[in-house]
Amino acid sequence: MTTPHVIGIGNAIVDVIARADDHFLEHMGIEKGIMQLVERERAELLYASMGERTETPGGSVANTIAGLGKLGLQSSFIGKVKGDSLGRSYAEGMEADGIAFPNAPVADAPLPTSRSMIFVSPDGERSMNTYLGAGADLGADDVPEAPFAKGGFVFLEGYLFDKDEGKTAFRRAAELMHRAGGEAGITLSDPFCTERHREDFKALIAGEMDVVIGNEKEWTTLYETDLDSALGLAAEACRTVVCTRSGEAVVILKDGARVEVPVTRIVPVDATGAGDQFAAGFLYGYVGGRDSETCGRMGVAAASEVISHIGPRPEADMMTRFRELGLV
């Protein structure tokens, strides 16, 4: 059987991680435990203030694709980086993880590579300061045709909808994948994102998406109603609708059938990446033709693993974990 090819499209963000105590955070005016967007000057100041720092490829859908790659799927990530040191490092890091990165760093990109300066406190809290540089400018011209030739599945990041270029990239990617006989899906990314782009998201879900994954707040914000009503409206427009609920059962609606997958609550070491890796586990099952319950259980297992340690990508062998759970 041919291994499915999964292509991700999203913000290519370098995660720059350093340890910092509360005194440092207060001195630098960093609000502890949240993610905030910063401008270029602020980003450069924070980057320069970091002592021993670790730099790794990041971004929501990039993390999902990395999880799928570790599960053995043929995976590609389409993102945009400048040809600066961080951009070259990003491309090399994705390739080192076995993820194809078809877009070469752009030497003359007007903005530097996107980065998120992450300060980890002694208590494990992560304070993220994200600069949306070159990665946020991804457009239709940055979506190459070749990776889509054999079909498969393309997974899109809702955050990219904040710019018109991202909307054109989405539609080109979905068109290329459907033309090749594959499917397209999206993560809603953030409730503020769904609020800003409510009508565009609804149109995208109804017209071009085969799978949509979001959390409870994202769904209720998108449809401005209670969760069951929101999921019902989404299911009328899209074949597969998935809702995660922060420790409560995951809800999956597919072809009119509803499945709830229980979640065992654990105290997270670091909740960063939980949604990204849920998507990786779920999509691994989905593209492999497994039933909704199995897909959901794979997603829950992947999310449970990633919140057990610091970092947004899996450390354990998830295929071994799936076997232990009787999922493969």
Phi, psi and omega per residue, in radians:
M1 nan 2.367 3.130
T2 -1.214 2.345 3.102
T3 -1.232 2.192 -3.134
P4 -1.049 2.547 3.089
H5 -1.798 2.135 3.108
V6 -1.960 2.232 -3.129
I7 -1.988 2.256 3.066
G8 -1.861 2.551 3.064
I9 -2.295 2.186 -3.119
G10 -3.048 -2.964 3.104
N11 -1.246 2.157 3.045
A12 -1.550 1.757 -3.042
I13 -2.077 2.227 3.048
V14 -1.418 2.180 3.028
D15 -1.490 2.060 3.116
V16 -1.902 1.950 -2.964
I17 -1.994 2.331 3.082
A18 -2.568 2.675 3.080
R19 -1.467 2.538 -3.132
A20 -2.711 2.449 3.110
D21 -1.551 3.022 -3.075
D22 -1.103 -0.569 3.113
H23 -1.084 -0.746 3.123
F24 -1.104 -0.781 -3.132
L25 -1.044 -0.772 3.136
E26 -1.132 -0.732 -3.136
H27 -1.081 -0.658 -3.098
M28 -1.558 -0.006 3.134
G29 1.213 0.594 -3.136
I30 -1.704 2.164 3.117
E31 -1.355 2.145 -3.006
K32 -1.240 2.389 2.966
G33 1.397 0.176 3.142
I34 -2.216 2.942 3.004
M35 -1.849 2.229 3.070
Q36 -2.312 2.555 3.092
L37 -1.427 2.454 -3.133
V38 -2.239 2.725 3.088
E39 -1.449 2.986 -3.016
R40 -1.035 -0.794 -3.107
E41 -1.080 -0.747 3.114
R42 -1.143 -0.694 3.121
A43 -1.068 -0.757 -3.127
E44 -1.166 -0.639 3.097
L45 -1.118 -0.820 -3.126
L46 -1.144 -0.706 3.129
Y47 -1.056 -0.765 -3.121
A48 -1.181 -0.433 -3.094
S49 -1.421 -0.170 -3.064
M50 -1.438 2.268 -3.139
G51 -1.405 -1.829 3.093
E52 -1.333 1.851 -3.054
R53 -2.045 2.582 3.066
T54 -1.947 2.324 -3.121
E55 -2.055 2.156 -3.125
T56 -2.390 2.637 3.066
P57 -1.107 2.383 -3.131
G58 -2.491 -2.821 -3.023
G59 1.919 2.494 -3.015
S60 -0.984 -1.054 -3.103
V61 -1.234 -0.527 3.055
A62 -1.053 -0.688 3.098
N63 -1.151 -0.683 3.075
T64 -1.078 -0.797 -3.130
I65 -1.121 -0.656 3.090
A66 -1.084 -0.703 3.098
G67 -1.102 -0.701 3.106
L68 -1.172 -0.673 3.104
G69 -1.075 -0.700 3.129
K70 -1.199 -0.362 3.059
L71 -1.494 0.014 3.030
G72 1.716 0.079 3.118
L73 -1.421 2.582 2.998
Q74 -1.208 2.091 -2.983
S75 -2.328 2.514 3.074
S76 -2.341 2.627 3.049
F77 -2.253 2.178 3.127
I78 -1.785 1.966 3.123
G79 -2.548 3.068 -3.080
K80 -2.215 2.189 3.058
V81 -2.295 2.690 3.049
K82 -1.406 2.771 3.121
G83 -1.412 0.724 3.060
D84 -1.668 -3.101 -3.056
S85 -1.089 -0.695 3.123
L86 -1.179 -0.682 -3.141
G87 -1.146 -0.763 3.104
R88 -1.120 -0.690 3.112
S89 -1.105 -0.682 3.126
Y90 -1.065 -0.894 -3.116
A91 -1.051 -0.760 -3.134
E92 -1.151 -0.665 -3.141
G93 -1.151 -0.703 3.100
M94 -1.126 -0.791 3.126
E95 -1.086 -0.672 3.132
A96 -1.114 -0.505 3.093
D97 -1.477 0.092 3.125
G98 1.435 0.263 3.134
I99 -1.787 2.115 3.101
A100 -1.143 2.372 3.123
F101 -2.195 1.499 -2.940
P102 -1.177 -0.386 -3.105
N103 -1.614 2.029 3.100
A104 -1.176 2.602 3.050
P105 -0.931 2.439 -3.051
V106 -1.622 1.949 -3.046
A107 -1.052 -0.694 -3.045
D108 -1.831 0.417 3.081
A109 -1.018 2.362 -3.069
P110 -1.191 -0.414 -3.125
L111 -2.042 2.623 3.100
P112 -1.227 2.926 3.126
T113 -1.018 2.414 3.099
S114 -1.088 2.505 3.092
R115 -2.617 2.663 3.070
S116 -2.135 2.001 3.101
M117 -1.455 1.989 -3.015
I118 -1.981 2.073 -3.140
F119 -1.837 2.083 -3.101
V120 -1.717 2.073 -3.130
S121 -1.404 2.845 3.095
P122 -0.987 -0.463 3.127
D123 -1.528 0.104 3.089
G124 1.589 -0.133 3.105
E125 -1.119 2.457 3.121
R126 -1.972 2.156 3.116
S127 -1.893 1.953 -2.980
M128 -1.852 2.337 -3.139
N129 -2.223 1.798 -2.937
T130 -1.848 2.263 3.066
Y131 -1.891 2.053 -3.137
L132 -1.554 1.533 -3.117
G133 -1.586 -2.127 -3.038
A134 -1.045 -0.576 -3.069
G135 -1.053 -0.543 -3.099
A136 -1.341 -0.138 -3.123
D137 -1.653 0.217 3.139
L138 -1.077 2.246 3.139
G139 -2.320 -3.070 -3.092
A140 -0.990 -0.632 -3.123
D141 -1.184 -0.268 3.135
D142 -1.635 0.064 -3.139
V143 -1.806 1.753 -3.105
P144 -1.275 2.613 -3.085
E145 -1.368 -0.588 -2.991
A146 -0.945 -0.787 -3.091
P147 -1.077 -0.339 -3.073
F148 -1.595 -0.084 -2.951
A149 -1.000 -0.613 -3.073
K150 -1.755 0.231 3.107
G151 1.326 -2.626 -3.095
G152 1.964 -2.295 -3.084
F153 -2.532 2.353 3.065
V154 -2.017 2.330 -3.081
F155 -2.073 2.197 -2.983
L156 -1.947 2.642 -3.088
E157 -1.826 2.100 -3.094
G158 -1.000 -0.541 -3.131
Y159 -0.970 -0.545 -3.097
L160 -1.172 -0.230 -3.120
F161 -1.256 -0.113 -3.128
D162 -1.208 -0.247 3.080
K163 -2.201 2.582 -3.138
D164 -1.041 -0.588 3.126
E165 -1.037 -0.708 3.137
G166 -1.100 -0.639 3.112
K167 -1.100 -0.715 3.128
T168 -1.186 -0.609 3.110
A169 -1.126 -0.746 3.128
F170 -1.007 -0.887 -3.011
R171 -1.202 -0.633 3.078
R172 -1.132 -0.770 -3.116
A173 -1.095 -0.791 3.133
A174 -1.112 -0.714 3.128
E175 -1.101 -0.805 -3.135
L176 -1.085 -0.734 -3.106
M177 -1.213 -0.744 3.131
H178 -1.164 -0.637 3.108
R179 -1.082 -0.561 -3.139
A180 -1.530 0.042 3.095
G181 1.583 0.182 -3.129
G182 -1.716 -2.918 -3.101
E183 -2.206 2.875 -3.115
A184 -2.298 2.532 3.099
G185 -2.478 2.929 -3.116
I186 -2.524 2.576 2.902
T187 -1.764 2.334 -3.081
L188 -1.219 -0.354 2.946
S189 1.360 -0.886 -2.952
D190 -2.919 2.424 3.139
P191 -1.087 -0.569 3.096
F192 -1.165 -0.571 3.110
C193 -1.169 -0.768 3.136
T194 -1.171 -0.566 3.110
E195 -1.211 -0.710 -3.135
R196 -1.170 -0.568 -2.986
H197 -2.164 0.630 -2.995
R198 -0.913 -0.965 -3.054
E199 -1.201 -0.668 3.087
D200 -1.096 -0.739 3.134
F201 -1.122 -0.750 3.133
K202 -1.062 -0.746 3.133
A203 -1.141 -0.688 3.137
L204 -1.139 -0.778 -3.138
I205 -1.088 -0.738 -3.099
A206 -1.288 -0.560 -2.995
G207 -1.755 -0.578 -2.947
E208 -2.286 -0.157 -3.066
M209 -1.755 2.411 3.053
D210 -1.711 -0.452 -3.134
V211 -2.427 2.359 3.052
V212 -2.293 2.261 3.131
I213 -2.065 2.259 3.106
G214 -2.684 2.942 3.050
N215 -1.701 3.072 -3.035
E216 -0.999 -0.788 -3.101
K217 -1.153 -0.655 3.130
E218 -1.132 -0.754 -3.126
W219 -1.167 -0.792 -3.108
T220 -1.204 -0.554 3.073
T221 -1.203 -0.730 -3.101
L222 -1.073 -0.787 -3.050
Y223 -1.769 -0.031 3.069
E224 0.944 0.819 3.129
T225 -2.715 -3.079 3.128
D226 -1.231 2.899 -2.982
L227 -1.088 -0.860 -3.096
D228 -1.058 -0.713 3.115
S229 -1.150 -0.712 3.141
A230 -1.098 -0.801 -3.136
L231 -1.164 -0.603 3.081
G232 -1.107 -0.752 3.104
L233 -1.120 -0.715 3.133
A234 -1.136 -0.712 -3.112
A235 -1.173 -0.432 3.060
E236 -1.236 -0.420 -3.072
A237 -1.772 -0.414 -2.994
C238 -2.373 2.490 -3.029
R239 -1.162 -0.691 -3.078
T240 -2.250 2.113 -3.094
V241 -2.181 2.277 -3.073
V242 -2.214 2.378 3.107
C243 -2.305 2.101 2.999
T244 -1.626 2.653 -2.996
R245 -2.417 0.743 2.989
S246 0.821 1.058 3.081
G247 1.713 -0.271 3.042
E248 -1.606 2.960 -3.091
A249 -0.989 2.431 3.059
V250 -1.348 2.375 3.131
V251 -1.863 2.260 3.122
I252 -2.219 2.189 3.054
L253 -2.011 2.072 -3.137
K254 -2.393 2.150 3.125
D255 0.889 0.695 3.069
G256 1.514 -0.182 -3.133
A257 -1.704 2.376 -3.130
R258 -1.858 2.323 3.085
V259 -2.240 2.403 3.023
E260 -2.039 2.243 -3.095
V261 -1.925 2.053 -3.084
P262 -1.166 2.680 3.128
V263 -2.176 2.291 3.051
T264 -1.553 2.094 -3.096
R265 -1.235 2.322 3.014
I266 -2.332 2.733 3.097
V267 -1.392 2.063 -3.074
P268 -1.303 2.468 2.949
V269 -1.334 -0.682 -3.134
D270 -2.770 1.965 -3.069
A271 -1.372 -0.102 -3.133
T272 -1.025 2.269 3.079
G273 1.573 -0.002 -3.114
A274 -1.040 -0.837 3.129
G275 -1.161 -0.648 -3.140
D276 -1.102 -0.771 -3.102
Q277 -1.390 -0.471 2.965
F278 -1.006 -0.805 -3.140
A279 -1.053 -0.680 3.135
A280 -1.087 -0.840 3.135
G281 -1.122 -0.780 3.141
F282 -1.064 -0.840 -3.094
L283 -1.186 -0.538 3.058
Y284 -1.019 -0.811 3.106
G285 -1.177 -0.704 -3.070
Y286 -1.086 -0.887 -3.100
V287 -1.228 -0.320 3.075
G288 -1.519 0.048 3.057
G289 1.380 0.341 -3.124
R290 -1.428 2.822 -3.103
D291 -1.253 2.893 -3.033
S292 -1.051 -0.724 -3.117
E293 -1.093 -0.770 3.126
T294 -1.115 -0.746 3.102
C295 -1.014 -0.804 -3.136
G296 -1.104 -0.737 3.135
R297 -1.147 -0.632 3.070
M298 -1.121 -0.731 3.109
G299 -1.093 -0.775 3.140
V300 -1.098 -0.735 3.135
A301 -1.089 -0.743 -3.136
A302 -1.163 -0.703 3.115
A303 -1.156 -0.702 3.139
S304 -1.103 -0.645 3.132
E305 -1.158 -0.782 -2.995
V306 -1.261 -0.468 3.132
I307 -1.454 -0.021 3.132
S308 -1.528 -0.018 3.142
H309 -2.632 2.941 3.089
I310 -1.360 2.344 3.104
G311 2.048 2.580 -3.020
P312 -1.607 0.137 -3.133
R313 -2.176 2.638 -3.047
P314 -1.138 2.531 3.038
E315 -1.864 -0.554 3.128
A316 -1.404 2.839 3.034
D317 -1.383 1.778 -3.044
M318 -1.225 -0.455 3.092
M319 -1.164 -0.672 3.049
T320 -1.103 -0.725 3.109
R321 -1.079 -0.732 3.117
F322 -1.080 -0.698 3.134
R323 -1.135 -0.729 3.135
E324 -1.073 -0.538 -3.125
L325 -1.550 -0.015 -3.141
G326 1.269 0.472 -3.084
L327 -1.615 -0.303 3.106
V328 -2.324 nan nan
